Amino acid sequence: MNITIFGTGYVGLVTGACLADVGHHVLCMDVDQAKIEKLKNGQIPIFEPGLESIVRSTVEAGRLSFTTDTKEAVKHGVLQFIAVGTPPDEDGSADMQYVTAVAKSIGQYMDEYKVIVDKSTVPVGTGDRVKAAIRAQLDSRGLDLEFDVVSNPEFLKEGAAIDDFMKPDRIIIGTDSDKASELLREVYYPFNRSHDRMIFMDIRSAELTKYAANSMLATKISFMNEIANLSERLGADIEAVRRGMGSDPRIGYHFIYPGCGYGGSCFPKDVQALARTARDHDYDARLLNAVEAVNYAQKHVLFDKISHHFGGNLNGKVIALWGLAFKPNTDDMREASSRTLMEDLWKAGAVVQAFDPEAMNEAQRIYSERKELTLCGTKEQALKGADALAICTEWKEFRSPDFELIASALKEPVIFDGRNLYEPDMLKRYGLAYYAIGRGKNQFNVA
Ligand SMILES: NC(=O)c1ccc[n+]([C@@H]2O[C@H](COP(=O)([O-])OP(=O)(O)OC[C@H]3O[C@@H](n4cnc5c(N)ncnc54)[C@H](O)[C@@H]3O)[C@@H](O)[C@H]2O)c1
Protein backbone atom coordinates (compact mmCIF):
# COMPACT_ATOMS: atom_id res chain seq x y z
CA MET A 1 0.00 0.00 0.00
CA ASN A 2 1.18 3.57 -0.61
CA ILE A 3 1.58 5.39 2.69
CA THR A 4 2.66 8.93 3.53
CA ILE A 5 4.03 9.89 6.93
CA PHE A 6 4.19 13.53 8.02
CA GLY A 7 6.97 14.05 10.57
CA THR A 8 10.18 12.02 10.70
CA GLY A 9 10.84 12.21 14.44
CA TYR A 10 10.89 9.26 16.86
CA VAL A 11 7.37 8.18 15.95
CA GLY A 12 7.24 9.08 12.25
CA LEU A 13 10.57 7.57 11.27
CA VAL A 14 10.00 4.36 13.21
CA THR A 15 6.48 4.03 11.78
CA GLY A 16 7.68 4.69 8.24
CA ALA A 17 10.60 2.29 8.48
CA CYS A 18 8.56 -0.53 10.04
CA LEU A 19 5.69 -0.17 7.55
CA ALA A 20 8.20 -0.22 4.69
CA ASP A 21 9.91 -3.25 6.23
CA VAL A 22 6.72 -5.33 5.93
CA GLY A 23 6.25 -4.34 2.28
CA HIS A 24 4.40 -1.02 2.11
CA HIS A 25 5.67 1.85 -0.04
CA VAL A 26 6.32 4.70 2.35
CA LEU A 27 7.14 8.34 1.70
CA CYS A 28 8.22 10.29 4.79
CA MET A 29 7.76 14.05 4.68
CA ASP A 30 9.27 16.59 7.05
CA VAL A 31 9.52 20.37 7.02
CA ASP A 32 12.99 20.11 8.56
CA GLN A 33 15.19 20.30 5.48
CA ALA A 34 18.38 19.35 7.34
CA LYS A 35 16.74 16.20 8.73
CA ILE A 36 15.52 15.10 5.30
CA GLU A 37 18.95 15.80 3.77
CA LYS A 38 20.56 13.61 6.42
CA LEU A 39 18.06 10.80 5.81
CA LYS A 40 18.58 11.02 2.07
CA ASN A 41 22.32 10.66 2.71
CA GLY A 42 21.77 7.53 4.80
CA GLN A 43 22.23 9.23 8.19
CA ILE A 44 19.76 8.64 11.01
CA PRO A 45 19.07 11.85 12.95
CA ILE A 46 18.13 10.05 16.20
CA PHE A 47 19.53 7.13 18.18
CA GLU A 48 17.06 4.25 18.29
CA PRO A 49 18.36 0.66 18.49
CA GLY A 50 17.74 -1.30 15.27
CA LEU A 51 16.37 1.65 13.33
CA GLU A 52 19.39 2.31 11.14
CA SER A 53 19.50 -1.13 9.53
CA ILE A 54 15.76 -1.14 8.75
CA VAL A 55 15.96 2.33 7.22
CA ARG A 56 18.99 1.29 5.15
CA SER A 57 17.47 -1.95 3.84
CA THR A 58 14.06 -0.46 3.04
CA VAL A 59 15.61 2.53 1.27
CA GLU A 60 17.80 0.13 -0.75
CA ALA A 61 14.72 -1.94 -1.60
CA GLY A 62 13.03 1.22 -2.89
CA ARG A 63 10.16 1.08 -0.39
CA LEU A 64 11.17 4.01 1.84
CA SER A 65 11.96 7.51 0.66
CA PHE A 66 12.04 11.04 2.03
CA THR A 67 10.85 14.43 0.89
CA THR A 68 10.18 18.01 1.97
CA ASP A 69 7.66 18.44 -0.84
CA THR A 70 4.16 18.60 0.67
CA LYS A 71 2.34 18.25 -2.64
CA GLU A 72 4.28 15.10 -3.56
CA ALA A 73 3.63 13.72 -0.05
CA VAL A 74 -0.14 14.26 -0.24
CA LYS A 75 -0.28 12.71 -3.69
CA HIS A 76 1.64 9.56 -2.66
CA GLY A 77 -0.41 7.79 -0.02
CA VAL A 78 -4.01 6.69 0.21
CA LEU A 79 -3.14 6.71 3.92
CA GLN A 80 -1.72 9.95 5.31
CA PHE A 81 -0.22 9.43 8.77
CA ILE A 82 0.28 12.49 10.95
CA ALA A 83 3.26 11.97 13.30
CA VAL A 84 4.33 15.55 13.98
CA GLY A 85 5.09 16.95 17.42
CA THR A 86 2.47 18.18 19.88
CA PRO A 87 4.68 20.00 22.41
CA PRO A 88 3.22 21.70 25.46
CA ASP A 89 1.97 25.24 25.05
CA GLU A 90 2.64 27.79 27.78
CA ASP A 91 -0.59 26.87 29.60
CA GLY A 92 0.16 23.12 29.51
CA SER A 93 -2.25 22.36 26.67
CA ALA A 94 -0.95 20.55 23.58
CA ASP A 95 0.30 22.91 20.88
CA MET A 96 -1.69 21.85 17.82
CA GLN A 97 -0.11 24.13 15.23
CA TYR A 98 1.88 21.34 13.53
CA VAL A 99 -1.06 18.94 13.31
CA THR A 100 -3.28 21.71 11.96
CA ALA A 101 -0.65 22.68 9.38
CA VAL A 102 -0.53 19.09 8.08
CA ALA A 103 -4.35 18.87 7.94
CA LYS A 104 -4.46 22.10 5.93
CA SER A 105 -1.80 20.84 3.49
CA ILE A 106 -3.74 17.63 2.93
CA GLY A 107 -6.92 19.61 2.18
CA GLN A 108 -4.94 21.90 -0.07
CA TYR A 109 -3.49 19.18 -2.30
CA MET A 110 -5.64 16.04 -2.12
CA ASP A 111 -7.48 15.10 -5.30
CA GLU A 112 -8.89 11.68 -4.41
CA TYR A 113 -10.09 9.67 -1.39
CA LYS A 114 -7.63 9.72 1.55
CA VAL A 115 -7.58 8.33 5.06
CA ILE A 116 -5.89 10.72 7.47
CA VAL A 117 -4.47 8.72 10.36
CA ASP A 118 -3.49 10.67 13.43
CA LYS A 119 -0.58 9.07 15.29
CA SER A 120 0.44 12.16 17.22
CA THR A 121 -0.84 12.38 20.78
CA VAL A 122 -3.66 14.90 20.50
CA PRO A 123 -6.41 16.24 22.74
CA VAL A 124 -9.85 14.69 22.53
CA GLY A 125 -11.79 16.38 19.75
CA THR A 126 -8.77 16.79 17.43
CA GLY A 127 -10.25 14.30 14.95
CA ASP A 128 -13.17 16.67 14.45
CA ARG A 129 -10.84 19.66 14.12
CA VAL A 130 -8.68 17.87 11.53
CA LYS A 131 -11.83 16.99 9.58
CA ALA A 132 -13.00 20.62 9.70
CA ALA A 133 -9.59 21.96 8.58
CA ILE A 134 -9.50 19.61 5.58
CA ARG A 135 -13.13 20.30 4.70
CA ALA A 136 -12.49 24.08 4.81
CA GLN A 137 -9.59 23.73 2.36
CA LEU A 138 -11.63 21.52 0.03
CA ASP A 139 -14.52 24.00 0.17
CA SER A 140 -12.19 26.84 -0.77
CA ARG A 141 -11.09 24.77 -3.77
CA GLY A 142 -14.73 24.07 -4.64
CA LEU A 143 -14.21 20.30 -4.21
CA ASP A 144 -16.40 17.75 -2.45
CA LEU A 145 -13.97 14.86 -2.07
CA GLU A 146 -14.55 11.96 0.29
CA PHE A 147 -12.04 11.41 3.13
CA ASP A 148 -11.92 9.78 6.57
CA VAL A 149 -10.07 10.74 9.73
CA VAL A 150 -8.81 8.01 12.06
CA SER A 151 -7.18 8.19 15.47
CA ASN A 152 -4.38 5.63 15.80
CA PRO A 153 -2.33 6.66 18.85
CA GLU A 154 1.20 5.34 19.11
CA PHE A 155 2.42 3.46 22.20
CA LEU A 156 6.06 2.79 21.28
CA LYS A 157 8.74 3.31 23.91
CA GLU A 158 11.89 5.15 22.88
CA GLY A 159 14.79 2.74 23.20
CA ALA A 160 12.58 -0.23 22.29
CA ALA A 161 10.58 1.46 19.54
CA ILE A 162 11.20 -1.05 16.76
CA ASP A 163 10.22 -4.01 18.89
CA ASP A 164 7.17 -2.20 20.20
CA PHE A 165 6.06 -1.32 16.69
CA MET A 166 6.72 -4.78 15.25
CA LYS A 167 5.13 -6.61 18.21
CA PRO A 168 2.59 -4.19 19.62
CA ASP A 169 0.54 -4.97 22.73
CA ARG A 170 -2.41 -3.37 20.97
CA ILE A 171 -3.24 -1.31 17.90
CA ILE A 172 -5.93 1.21 18.76
CA ILE A 173 -8.08 2.40 15.88
CA GLY A 174 -10.62 5.13 16.47
CA THR A 175 -12.92 5.59 13.49
CA ASP A 176 -16.53 5.84 12.37
CA SER A 177 -15.79 4.57 8.87
CA ASP A 178 -15.93 0.93 7.69
CA LYS A 179 -13.88 1.82 4.63
CA ALA A 180 -11.07 3.29 6.75
CA SER A 181 -11.25 0.29 9.14
CA GLU A 182 -10.70 -2.11 6.25
CA LEU A 183 -7.71 -0.16 4.94
CA LEU A 184 -6.11 -0.05 8.38
CA ARG A 185 -6.72 -3.78 8.87
CA GLU A 186 -4.78 -4.32 5.67
CA VAL A 187 -1.93 -1.98 6.68
CA TYR A 188 -1.51 -3.65 10.06
CA TYR A 189 -2.19 -7.22 8.95
CA PRO A 190 1.51 -8.24 9.14
CA PHE A 191 1.64 -7.14 12.81
CA ASN A 192 -1.39 -9.23 13.75
CA ARG A 193 -0.33 -12.66 12.66
CA SER A 194 -0.10 -14.44 16.03
CA HIS A 195 -3.35 -12.91 17.29
CA ASP A 196 -5.52 -9.92 16.51
CA ARG A 197 -4.16 -6.95 18.39
CA MET A 198 -6.50 -4.39 16.86
CA ILE A 199 -9.04 -2.68 19.08
CA PHE A 200 -11.64 -0.59 17.26
CA MET A 201 -13.52 2.25 18.94
CA ASP A 202 -14.82 5.75 18.31
CA ILE A 203 -12.32 8.54 17.62
CA ARG A 204 -12.70 10.38 20.93
CA SER A 205 -12.19 7.22 22.98
CA ALA A 206 -9.04 6.41 21.00
CA GLU A 207 -7.67 9.90 21.61
CA LEU A 208 -8.39 9.64 25.33
CA THR A 209 -6.94 6.11 25.58
CA LYS A 210 -3.45 7.42 24.79
CA TYR A 211 -3.56 10.17 27.43
CA ALA A 212 -5.11 7.85 29.98
CA ALA A 213 -2.43 5.18 29.44
CA ASN A 214 0.47 7.63 29.79
CA SER A 215 -1.13 9.32 32.77
CA MET A 216 -1.60 5.96 34.47
CA LEU A 217 2.08 5.11 33.99
CA ALA A 218 3.14 8.53 35.26
CA THR A 219 0.83 8.04 38.25
CA LYS A 220 2.55 4.76 39.12
CA ILE A 221 5.95 6.48 39.08
CA SER A 222 4.85 9.46 41.14
CA PHE A 223 3.11 7.15 43.60
CA MET A 224 6.31 5.16 44.11
CA ASN A 225 8.34 8.34 44.47
CA GLU A 226 5.95 9.54 47.14
CA ILE A 227 6.32 6.25 49.02
CA ALA A 228 10.12 6.45 48.53
CA ASN A 229 10.22 9.90 50.10
CA LEU A 230 8.16 8.56 52.96
CA SER A 231 10.47 5.52 53.30
CA GLU A 232 13.42 7.85 53.75
CA ARG A 233 11.72 9.64 56.57
CA LEU A 234 10.47 6.44 58.22
CA GLY A 235 13.73 4.49 58.02
CA ALA A 236 12.26 1.95 55.57
CA ASP A 237 13.93 0.76 52.36
CA ILE A 238 11.85 1.43 49.23
CA GLU A 239 13.61 -1.38 47.35
CA ALA A 240 12.28 -3.91 49.88
CA VAL A 241 8.87 -2.22 49.81
CA ARG A 242 8.86 -2.32 46.00
CA ARG A 243 9.54 -6.05 45.92
CA GLY A 244 6.89 -6.66 48.53
CA MET A 245 4.32 -4.62 46.63
CA GLY A 246 5.15 -5.95 43.19
CA SER A 247 4.60 -9.55 44.24
CA ASP A 248 0.86 -8.81 44.40
CA PRO A 249 -0.36 -9.69 40.89
CA ARG A 250 -2.94 -6.89 41.11
CA ILE A 251 0.00 -4.46 41.38
CA GLY A 252 2.81 -6.19 39.48
CA TYR A 253 6.48 -5.26 39.15
CA HIS A 254 6.21 -3.06 36.07
CA PHE A 255 6.69 0.66 36.38
CA ILE A 256 7.06 0.83 40.15
CA TYR A 257 10.70 1.91 40.22
CA PRO A 258 11.40 4.95 42.37
CA GLY A 259 13.86 7.52 41.04
CA CYS A 260 14.70 11.17 40.46
CA GLY A 261 11.55 11.80 38.43
CA TYR A 262 10.16 10.96 35.02
CA GLY A 263 11.03 12.96 31.91
CA GLY A 264 10.90 12.49 28.16
CA SER A 265 8.74 13.90 25.46
CA CYS A 266 5.54 12.18 26.57
CA PHE A 267 4.70 11.76 30.27
CA PRO A 268 5.26 15.34 31.43
CA LYS A 269 3.42 16.93 28.53
CA ASP A 270 0.63 14.36 28.35
CA VAL A 271 -0.21 14.56 32.08
CA GLN A 272 -0.24 18.35 31.84
CA ALA A 273 -2.31 18.35 28.66
CA LEU A 274 -4.93 15.99 30.11
CA ALA A 275 -5.18 18.10 33.27
CA ARG A 276 -5.59 21.13 31.04
CA THR A 277 -8.30 19.42 28.97
CA ALA A 278 -10.07 18.57 32.23
CA ARG A 279 -9.94 22.23 33.34
CA ASP A 280 -11.32 23.32 29.96
CA HIS A 281 -14.28 21.04 30.66
CA ASP A 282 -14.87 22.40 34.17
CA TYR A 283 -13.29 19.42 35.88
CA ASP A 284 -10.45 19.69 38.35
CA ALA A 285 -8.30 16.57 37.73
CA ARG A 286 -6.84 16.52 41.24
CA LEU A 287 -4.99 13.25 40.82
CA LEU A 288 -3.28 14.38 37.60
CA ASN A 289 -2.28 17.69 39.18
CA ALA A 290 -0.76 15.81 42.10
CA VAL A 291 1.12 13.40 39.81
CA GLU A 292 2.67 16.39 38.07
CA ALA A 293 3.47 18.22 41.34
CA VAL A 294 5.13 15.14 42.86
CA ASN A 295 7.26 14.70 39.75
CA TYR A 296 8.27 18.35 39.68
CA ALA A 297 9.51 18.10 43.26
CA GLN A 298 11.16 14.73 42.66
CA LYS A 299 13.40 16.16 39.95
CA HIS A 300 15.01 18.38 42.62
CA VAL A 301 15.57 15.60 45.17
CA LEU A 302 19.09 14.65 44.04
CA PHE A 303 20.20 18.27 44.18
CA ASP A 304 18.81 18.61 47.71
CA LYS A 305 20.78 15.54 48.79
CA ILE A 306 23.99 16.84 47.22
CA SER A 307 23.52 20.29 48.71
CA HIS A 308 22.76 18.84 52.15
CA HIS A 309 25.82 16.59 52.02
CA PHE A 310 28.09 19.52 51.27
CA GLY A 311 26.59 21.67 54.03
CA GLY A 312 24.61 23.86 51.63
CA ASN A 313 27.72 25.21 49.90
CA LEU A 314 28.33 23.94 46.38
CA ASN A 315 30.21 26.94 45.14
CA GLY A 316 33.17 25.72 43.04
CA LYS A 317 32.30 22.03 43.51
CA VAL A 318 32.78 19.72 40.54
CA ILE A 319 30.06 17.11 40.14
CA ALA A 320 30.56 14.12 37.84
CA LEU A 321 27.27 13.21 36.18
CA TRP A 322 26.55 9.84 34.60
CA GLY A 323 23.48 9.85 32.38
CA LEU A 324 21.96 12.74 30.46
CA ALA A 325 19.22 11.00 28.44
CA PHE A 326 15.80 10.86 30.10
CA LYS A 327 16.07 7.07 30.08
CA PRO A 328 18.51 4.43 28.76
CA ASN A 329 18.79 3.47 25.09
CA THR A 330 17.84 6.86 23.75
CA ASP A 331 19.60 10.16 23.09
CA ASP A 332 16.45 12.10 23.96
CA MET A 333 16.96 14.71 26.68
CA ARG A 334 13.52 16.31 26.55
CA GLU A 335 12.44 17.04 30.16
CA ALA A 336 15.27 14.82 31.43
CA SER A 337 15.95 14.81 35.19
CA SER A 338 19.63 15.40 34.37
CA ARG A 339 18.71 18.85 33.06
CA THR A 340 16.96 19.86 36.28
CA LEU A 341 19.92 18.60 38.33
CA MET A 342 22.52 20.38 36.19
CA GLU A 343 20.58 23.62 36.19
CA ASP A 344 20.16 23.44 40.01
CA LEU A 345 23.89 22.75 40.41
CA TRP A 346 24.89 25.63 38.15
CA LYS A 347 22.63 28.01 40.06
CA ALA A 348 24.42 26.92 43.25
CA GLY A 349 27.84 27.66 41.72
CA ALA A 350 28.91 24.08 40.94
CA VAL A 351 30.21 22.80 37.62
CA VAL A 352 29.35 19.49 35.93
CA GLN A 353 31.49 16.90 34.13
CA ALA A 354 29.01 14.71 32.30
CA PHE A 355 29.02 11.49 30.33
CA ASP A 356 26.22 9.69 28.51
CA PRO A 357 26.63 6.78 26.08
CA GLU A 358 24.35 8.37 23.45
CA ALA A 359 23.16 11.84 24.42
CA MET A 360 26.44 13.79 24.15
CA ASN A 361 25.55 15.45 20.84
CA GLU A 362 22.13 16.32 22.15
CA ALA A 363 23.65 17.86 25.30
CA GLN A 364 26.06 19.81 23.11
CA ARG A 365 23.12 21.02 21.00
CA ILE A 366 21.12 22.13 24.05
CA TYR A 367 23.86 23.71 26.16
CA SER A 368 26.45 24.46 23.42
CA GLU A 369 29.60 25.95 24.87
CA ARG A 370 28.41 26.49 28.45
CA LYS A 371 31.48 26.77 30.62
CA GLU A 372 29.85 25.09 33.65
CA LEU A 373 29.45 21.89 31.62
CA THR A 374 32.27 19.67 30.39
CA LEU A 375 31.19 16.77 28.20
CA CYS A 376 33.56 13.85 28.77
CA GLY A 377 34.44 11.03 26.38
CA THR A 378 34.07 8.25 28.96
CA LYS A 379 32.42 7.73 32.31
CA GLU A 380 35.87 7.44 33.92
CA GLN A 381 36.97 10.80 32.49
CA ALA A 382 33.94 12.42 34.07
CA LEU A 383 35.23 11.34 37.51
CA LYS A 384 38.63 13.00 37.20
CA GLY A 385 39.01 15.79 39.75
CA ALA A 386 35.31 15.64 40.66
CA ASP A 387 34.09 16.10 44.21
CA ALA A 388 31.23 13.61 43.89
CA LEU A 389 29.34 11.40 41.42
CA ALA A 390 25.65 11.77 40.60
CA ILE A 391 23.67 9.34 38.40
CA CYS A 392 20.51 10.28 36.51
CA THR A 393 20.04 7.50 33.92
CA GLU A 394 20.11 3.73 34.46
CA TRP A 395 22.25 2.83 31.43
CA LYS A 396 23.51 -0.77 31.56
CA GLU A 397 27.13 0.35 31.55
CA PHE A 398 26.62 2.18 34.85
CA ARG A 399 25.32 -0.90 36.65
CA SER A 400 28.61 -2.60 37.52
CA PRO A 401 31.27 0.08 37.46
CA ASP A 402 34.76 -0.17 38.95
CA PHE A 403 33.93 1.02 42.47
CA GLU A 404 37.58 1.11 43.50
CA LEU A 405 38.29 3.49 40.67
CA ILE A 406 35.31 5.66 41.60
CA ALA A 407 36.42 5.79 45.24
CA SER A 408 39.99 6.76 44.30
CA ALA A 409 39.13 9.19 41.49
CA LEU A 410 36.67 11.33 43.45
CA LYS A 411 37.93 13.98 45.86
CA GLU A 412 35.25 12.78 48.23
CA PRO A 413 34.08 9.19 47.76
CA VAL A 414 30.35 9.78 47.50
CA ILE A 415 27.65 8.67 45.03
CA PHE A 416 24.24 10.30 44.64
CA ASP A 417 22.23 7.68 42.80
CA GLY A 418 18.97 8.87 41.26
CA ARG A 419 18.09 5.40 39.93
CA ASN A 420 18.88 3.06 42.85
CA LEU A 421 21.39 1.07 40.83
CA TYR A 422 23.57 -0.30 43.62
CA GLU A 423 23.52 -2.51 46.66
CA PRO A 424 24.31 -0.19 49.58
CA ASP A 425 26.30 -2.83 51.54
CA MET A 426 28.59 -3.37 48.58
CA LEU A 427 29.39 0.32 48.34
CA LYS A 428 30.17 0.45 52.05
CA ARG A 429 32.91 -2.11 51.45
CA TYR A 430 34.54 0.27 48.96
CA GLY A 431 34.34 3.12 51.43
CA LEU A 432 31.84 4.98 49.27
CA ALA A 433 29.19 7.16 50.87
CA TYR A 434 25.87 6.46 49.18
CA TYR A 435 22.70 8.42 48.77
CA ALA A 436 19.89 6.89 46.73
CA ILE A 437 16.11 7.36 46.52
CA GLY A 438 14.03 6.19 49.46
CA ARG A 439 16.55 3.79 50.91
CA GLY A 440 16.01 4.77 54.55
CA LYS A 441 18.71 3.30 56.77
CA ASN A 442 20.45 1.92 53.69
CA GLN A 443 21.41 5.42 52.73
CA PHE A 444 24.54 6.46 54.54
CA ASN A 445 27.43 8.78 54.82
CA VAL A 446 30.59 6.89 55.76
CA ALA A 447 32.69 10.04 55.99
N1 LIG B 1 8.56 9.98 21.26
C1 LIG B 1 7.79 9.03 21.75
O1 LIG B 1 8.23 8.13 22.45
C2 LIG B 1 6.30 9.02 21.44
C3 LIG B 1 5.57 7.86 21.70
C4 LIG B 1 4.21 7.84 21.40
C5 LIG B 1 3.60 8.99 20.89
N2 LIG B 1 4.34 10.12 20.69
C6 LIG B 1 3.67 11.28 20.10
O2 LIG B 1 3.95 11.32 18.72
C7 LIG B 1 4.08 12.67 18.27
C8 LIG B 1 5.44 12.86 17.63
O3 LIG B 1 6.43 12.66 18.62
P1 LIG B 1 7.98 12.55 18.27
O4 LIG B 1 8.68 12.25 19.53
O5 LIG B 1 8.15 11.66 17.10
O6 LIG B 1 8.26 14.08 17.82
P2 LIG B 1 9.59 14.69 17.18
O7 LIG B 1 9.67 16.06 17.70
O8 LIG B 1 10.73 13.75 17.37
O9 LIG B 1 9.26 14.73 15.61
C9 LIG B 1 8.26 15.53 15.05
C10 LIG B 1 8.68 15.86 13.61
O10 LIG B 1 7.60 16.50 12.95
C11 LIG B 1 8.16 17.44 12.04
N3 LIG B 1 7.14 18.40 11.57
C12 LIG B 1 6.65 19.49 12.20
N4 LIG B 1 5.72 20.09 11.43
C13 LIG B 1 5.60 19.35 10.29
C14 LIG B 1 4.81 19.46 9.14
N5 LIG B 1 3.92 20.44 8.99
N6 LIG B 1 4.96 18.52 8.17
C15 LIG B 1 5.85 17.52 8.32
N7 LIG B 1 6.63 17.38 9.40
C16 LIG B 1 6.51 18.28 10.38
C17 LIG B 1 9.30 18.05 12.82
O11 LIG B 1 10.23 18.71 11.99
C18 LIG B 1 9.88 16.79 13.51
O12 LIG B 1 10.89 16.20 12.71
C19 LIG B 1 3.82 13.54 19.48
O13 LIG B 1 2.46 13.89 19.52
C20 LIG B 1 4.14 12.62 20.64
O14 LIG B 1 3.45 12.96 21.80
C21 LIG B 1 5.69 10.15 20.92
The ligand as a Tripos MOL2 file, in Angstrom:
@<TRIPOS>MOLECULE
LIG
   44    48     1     0     0
SMALL
NO_CHARGES

@<TRIPOS>ATOM
      1 N1          8.5630    9.9820   21.2630 N.am      1 LIG1
      2 C1          7.7900    9.0280   21.7480 C.2       1 LIG1
      3 O1          8.2320    8.1270   22.4530 O.2       1 LIG1
      4 C2          6.3040    9.0200   21.4420 C.ar      1 LIG1
      5 C3          5.5700    7.8600   21.7000 C.ar      1 LIG1
      6 C4          4.2120    7.8410   21.4020 C.ar      1 LIG1
      7 C5          3.6030    8.9860   20.8930 C.ar      1 LIG1
      8 N2          4.3380   10.1160   20.6850 N.ar      1 LIG1
      9 C6          3.6710   11.2790   20.1030 C.3       1 LIG1
     10 O2          3.9450   11.3170   18.7190 O.3       1 LIG1
     11 C7          4.0800   12.6680   18.2670 C.3       1 LIG1
     12 C8          5.4400   12.8610   17.6260 C.3       1 LIG1
     13 O3          6.4260   12.6610   18.6200 O.3       1 LIG1
     14 P1          7.9770   12.5500   18.2710 P.3       1 LIG1
     15 O4          8.6830   12.2550   19.5290 O.co2     1 LIG1
     16 O5          8.1530   11.6630   17.0950 O.co2     1 LIG1
     17 O6          8.2600   14.0770   17.8230 O.3       1 LIG1
     18 P2          9.5870   14.6910   17.1830 P.3       1 LIG1
     19 O7          9.6710   16.0620   17.6960 O.co2     1 LIG1
     20 O8         10.7300   13.7540   17.3670 O.co2     1 LIG1
     21 O9          9.2570   14.7270   15.6140 O.3       1 LIG1
     22 C9          8.2620   15.5350   15.0520 C.3       1 LIG1
     23 C10         8.6850   15.8580   13.6060 C.3       1 LIG1
     24 O10         7.5980   16.5030   12.9470 O.3       1 LIG1
     25 C11         8.1590   17.4360   12.0420 C.3       1 LIG1
     26 N3          7.1420   18.4010   11.5710 N.ar      1 LIG1
     27 C12         6.6470   19.4920   12.2010 C.ar      1 LIG1
     28 N4          5.7170   20.0880   11.4340 N.ar      1 LIG1
     29 C13         5.6050   19.3530   10.2940 C.ar      1 LIG1
     30 C14         4.8120   19.4640    9.1370 C.ar      1 LIG1
     31 N5          3.9200   20.4380    8.9850 N.pl3     1 LIG1
     32 N6          4.9610   18.5170    8.1710 N.ar      1 LIG1
     33 C15         5.8530   17.5190    8.3190 C.ar      1 LIG1
     34 N7          6.6300   17.3790    9.3960 N.ar      1 LIG1
     35 C16         6.5120   18.2810   10.3760 C.ar      1 LIG1
     36 C17         9.2970   18.0460   12.8210 C.3       1 LIG1
     37 O11        10.2280   18.7060   11.9860 O.3       1 LIG1
     38 C18         9.8780   16.7850   13.5100 C.3       1 LIG1
     39 O12        10.8920   16.1980   12.7080 O.3       1 LIG1
     40 C19         3.8160   13.5420   19.4820 C.3       1 LIG1
     41 O13         2.4650   13.8870   19.5200 O.3       1 LIG1
     42 C20         4.1430   12.6180   20.6370 C.3       1 LIG1
     43 O14         3.4530   12.9590   21.8040 O.3       1 LIG1
     44 C21         5.6850   10.1520   20.9240 C.ar      1 LIG1
@<TRIPOS>BOND
     1     1     2 1
     2     2     3 2
     3     2     4 1
     4     4     5 ar
     5     4    44 ar
     6     5     6 ar
     7     6     7 ar
     8     7     8 ar
     9     8     9 1
    10     8    44 ar
    11     9    10 1
    12     9    42 1
    13    10    11 1
    14    11    12 1
    15    11    40 1
    16    12    13 1
    17    13    14 1
    18    14    15 2
    19    14    16 1
    20    14    17 1
    21    17    18 1
    22    18    19 2
    23    18    20 1
    24    18    21 1
    25    21    22 1
    26    22    23 1
    27    23    24 1
    28    23    38 1
    29    24    25 1
    30    25    26 1
    31    25    36 1
    32    26    27 ar
    33    26    35 ar
    34    27    28 ar
    35    28    29 ar
    36    29    30 ar
    37    29    35 ar
    38    30    31 1
    39    30    32 ar
    40    32    33 ar
    41    33    34 ar
    42    34    35 ar
    43    36    37 1
    44    36    38 1
    45    38    39 1
    46    40    41 1
    47    40    42 1
    48    42    43 1
@<TRIPOS>SUBSTRUCTURE
     1 LIG1         1 GROUP 0 **** ****
